Amino acid sequence: MSTIYVFEASVSKYSGNRIVLYPPKDYQEKLRKFHGRKVKVLVIIESD
C-alpha cells in the first residue's frame, strides 16, 4: 500500500553539495515516522 503526501517545501543547501527539502511543520510530524526510509520524490518547479 502507498501513502501519498502533497505539499510545498522549501529547498535549502545543507552542507557541501547536499540539498534539503523542508516541508511545512504539520507535514514534518506526519513524515517523522518514516525517518530513515527511502521514499520516492517528485519535484515540480513552476516557472515564474
Wavefront OBJ file of the C-alpha trace (Angstrom):
o trace
v 0.000 0.000 0.000
v 1.224 3.502 -0.819
v 0.762 6.680 1.154
v 0.865 9.984 -0.731
v 1.515 13.402 0.804
v 1.293 16.560 -1.331
v 2.765 19.814 -0.007
v 5.018 22.735 -0.894
v 8.533 22.564 0.504
v 11.454 24.941 0.797
v 14.713 23.921 -0.878
v 17.839 24.708 1.141
v 21.529 23.965 0.880
v 22.660 21.848 3.805
v 26.414 21.327 3.663
v 28.770 20.868 0.774
v 26.650 19.963 -2.231
v 23.717 18.476 -0.315
v 20.240 19.856 -0.843
v 17.464 19.530 1.751
v 13.699 19.846 1.247
v 11.838 21.330 4.212
v 8.110 20.508 4.289
v 5.667 22.619 6.332
v 5.676 21.932 10.098
v 2.389 19.994 10.085
v 3.817 17.599 7.491
v 7.100 17.212 9.363
v 5.208 15.486 12.179
v 3.406 13.173 9.723
v 6.674 12.280 7.970
v 8.703 11.764 11.166
v 7.564 8.123 11.411
v 9.281 7.418 8.068
v 12.706 8.685 9.194
v 15.479 6.610 7.654
v 13.266 5.064 4.946
v 13.826 5.603 1.246
v 10.952 7.456 -0.401
v 10.072 8.479 -3.943
v 10.054 12.250 -4.504
v 8.506 14.132 -7.418
v 9.719 17.733 -7.664
v 7.834 20.217 -9.856
v 9.373 23.660 -10.389
v 6.879 26.177 -11.767
v 8.278 28.962 -13.894
v 7.833 32.483 -12.529
l 1 2 3 4 5 6 7 8 9 10 11 12 13 14 15 16 17 18 19 20 21 22 23 24 25 26 27 28 29 30 31 32 33 34 35 36 37 38 39 40 41 42 43 44 45 46 47 48
